[in-house]
Amino acid sequence: MRGFVVAAAFGALLQTFGAPSEASAQGRFDPRRDARFMLDANLAYVLVTGDVGDSLDGGPGVELAALYQLGEVPLRLGGGAGYSRHKIQEEDGFSNRYDVFAVAELLLFSEETEMIPYIQGRAGWMQLSNSLDGISTKVSGLELGALVGVDMPVAESISIDVSGHFSWFTGGDLNINGISVPGTSRSGSLFAIRAGAFFFF
């Protein structure tokens, strides 16, 4: 059910941002043509499911990535980091999610379109941590993910970025107050909708 809500919200975002104005289209920069460095900054709404997220509500997040556009090749390579905060159900506390990742982003284009669809693959490390009643708990491990989004140029140095994100997480054993507890490994999935901008340099 929570995954359906995320998909519906992502569709609404595409409808909202999917029709750039005529003025924007006339002056738009097409980032598929030149080698350039860029920053991708996003706000997100994040859901964590599975063993690691069955007691967590969806929560707000931020993400920043640095990428390099390869000249004449519709490919961007880079890396970044993200954070989100989640209310723990039936508890007076929050869980914090951190991740760092490497990305490869393929731009899909047609000369007739103003929007630039893209798909992105990522691999990285993720950690969930919380502290309740003096007990600190952490679980961390490998994160593999994919994004589908649209890049909508509005100026030579700025593009709007809207995307949907899915990741699979496999964690190690729980770490409780600094001690690893064997046999307590956790795994799960992450769903997010993101909205932000690319800044070209």
N, C-alpha and C positions, 0 to 999 in steps of 0.2 A: 504494500500500500504506500509506504513512504517513497519507494522508487517511482511509483506512478505519479505522485505529487511533484517530485523533482522533474520528471519528464514533461509534465504539463506546464510547469513554470518555465522550463527552458523553451518550450514551443512559444509561450507568450512573449518571452524576451525577443525571440527571432522575429515575431510579428511586429513588435514595437520598433526594433531597430533595423528591420530589413528593408526599409525604403528610404535611402539617403535622398536629401533634397537635390533639386536640379543644380543649385549653386554649388553644393558640395561636390557633385559629380564632375562639374566642369573644371574644378581646380584640384581634383584629387590626385594624389601621388600613388603610383602603382608600385608597391614594394617588391614585385616579382622581378624587376628589371635590373636592379643595382645591388652590388655588395654593400651591406650597411650593418652597423651595430645597432641593437635596439634593446629597450627595457620593456617588459610586459608586466604591468601592475594591475591587480584584480582584487575586487571584493567578492566574497563567495558565501553561499549558504551550504553547509556541509552536513551530511548524514553518515554516521558510522554504524554498520550493522554486523551481525554475526556474533561470535563469542566475545569479541572485544567491545562491541557496541550495544549489546542487548539491554543495557541499563542507561544508555545515554540518549538525550534528546538531540535533535538537530541544533546546530549553532552557527554563529557568524565566523567568518574566516578571512584571512588576507593572504595574498601570494605575490611574490616578486621573482621574476626570472630575467636573466640576461641572455640574449641570443644573438647569433650572427647569421645574417642572410647571405648565402652563397650567390655570387654574381652569375646571372644567366641560368642558374639552377634553382628550381622552386623548392629549396630546402633550407631550413633554419636549424642550427645546432646550438645547444647551450645548457644552462643549468639554473636552478633556483631553489627557493625555500618557501615553506608555507606554515601557517599557524591557524588553528581554530579552537574555539572554547565551547564546551558542551555541559549542560546541566545534567547532573546525575539524578535519575528518577528516584523519587521517594527519599532523597537525601538532601541535606543542606550543604551542597558542595558542587564543585565543577571539575571536569576533566579537561586537561590541556593536550592538544595534539600538535606535534611538530613533525615536519618532514623536510628532507633535502633530496634533490633529484637531478638527474641528467635527462635532457629531452632531445628528440629529433622530430621536427615538424615539417610535414609535406603540404605544400600549397596546391590546391586543386583549382584550376582556372579555365575560363573561357573568355575570349576577347569581348564577348557581348555582355558580360556580367559586370556589375559595379561592385558587388560583394566578392570577397575572396574566401571560399570555404577552405578549411584545412583539417587535417587529422594529425594528431600528435601522439607519439608513444613516449613513455617515460619509465625510468627505473630508478629506485632510490631507497631511502631508509626512513622509517616512520616510528615515532614513539608516542604512546599515550601514557599520561601520568596524572595522578591525583593524590590528594592528602585529606584523609577523613579521620577525625578523632585521634590525631597523632600518629596515624598509620599512613606511610607513604608507599604507594604502589606504582610500579612502572612495567610496561611491556613494550618491547621494541623489536623490529625486524624488517624484512624485505618488503618493499612496496612496488608492484608493477601496475602501470595504469595506461589508459588511453583517453584522449579528448577528441571531441568533434566540435568545431566552432566556425565562426565567420569573422573575418578581418574586414572592416569597412573603412577604407581611407576617407578622411575628411579634410586633410591638409597634407602638405608635403612631409611634415614631421610627426603626424598623429594619425592613428587609426583606432576606431572603436573595436573592442574585442569582446565577443559574447560566446560562451562555450558551455558544454556539458562534460562532466568528468566522471569516469569510473575507475576505481583502483581495487586491486586485490591485495590483501595484506596477510602475510604469514609471520607471526611473532614467535619469539622464544619463550622461555619460562618466565613467569611473573617474578619480579624483583620486589620484595616486601621489606621495607626499612633497610635497603642495601644488601639483602640476602636473597639469592636466587633459589626458588622453590622448585625442585625437579618434578616433572610430570604435570606442570600447570600451564603449558603453552597455550596461546590463544591465536585465533585467526579471524578474518572478517573481510568486509568490503567497505568501500567508501564511495558515496555518490555526492556530486556537488554541481551546482550551477554557478557560473562565474560571469561577472561583467566588469570591464575595465578598459584599458587602452594600451596600445603600443606607442612608444615614444622612440623615434628614429634619430640617429646621430650621424 
